[in-house]
Amino acid sequence: MSMYRSYLLKNQFWAKKGNEKSDSIEHEKIFIKHDSEIGGIYAVINSEQKGVKIVVNGEEHWFNNFDKLDNFLSRLRQSENDFMKILRRKNMSSQLRHLEI
């Protein structure tokens, strides 16, 4: 579990408050990352299973390989960045059309 924890902390995920309780009934550690373009990204590490579950936009993705996890997070950021670029461009062109030149 500590390898995934270290990976998530390096990638700017924050541990959910209450993760440190050892007497907890649940064996899950939850990490949260918020991106202004993507929104909330949740990572759940279960001590009984090897791997990490990533929840984005209500969709769950299971990873037990660091390379696949890293590729998924990179693609997620890139696709959202592309989408936001399109929205900003449309917004800018709309504003420019209303200028009186």
N, C-alpha and C positions, 0 to 999 in steps of 0.2 A: 504494500500500500504506500510506503514512503516514497517509492520512485515516482508514482503518479502524483503524489502530493508535491514533491519537489518540482516536477514538470509544470504543474498547474501554477504554483507560486511564481516560477520563473516567467510564465506567460501571463502575468498580471491578473490571475484569478485570486480572489480573496476568500478566506475560510469563513463559513457562516458562523455566526455567534452561537455558541453551544456545542461546537464540534469537539471541544477539549474535554467534555464530560466523559469520564471513563465508565461511570455507572449507568450510562444511557442504555435503554432497551434496544434501540436500533443500532445496527453495526454499520451505518452509513455515514460517510463524511461528505459534506456538501460544500462546494466551492462556487463562487459567483463572480461573474465578470460582466460589466455593463459597458456597452459600446454605444456611442451616440447614434450611429447609423444602423446597427444591428439590433440593439436592445439588450435584453438580458440573455446571458448564456450561463447555463447551470451545468456543473460537472458533479456527478455522484460517484463516489468510490465506495464499493461495498466490500467489507472485509472478508466475506465468504466467497466472493467470486473474484477472479483475476481479470482486471480491466477497469474501464471507466465508462460511464454512461453520460453522454452529452445531450442536453435538452435545449433546443433552439426553436423558437416560434411554435412550441407545442409538439415538436417532432423529437423523438428519441433516437439516438444513434449510439451503438455499442462499439467500443474499441478495446482491443487487447494488444495492440501494436502501436508503438510510439510514432513510427513513420506515417501510418495511416491517419492517426490522430492529428499529427502536425499538418499533413496535407489537407485534411478536412477543415481545420481552423484557418489555414491560409486561403483555401478556396472560398470559404465563407466570407472572410474579410474582403477578398478581391471582388466577388460577385456583388456584395453590398456596396462596395466603393463604386463599381461600374454603374449600378442602379442609381446611386445618389448623384453621380456625375450627370446622368441623363436628366434627372429631375432638376438639378441646378441649371443646366443648359436651357431646358424648356422654360424655366422660370425667368431666367435672364433674357431670353429672346422675347418672351411675352412683355417684360418690362420695357425693353428697348423699342418695341413696336408702338408703345403708348407715348414715347417721347416726341415732343414737337420740335422737329429740326428744320 
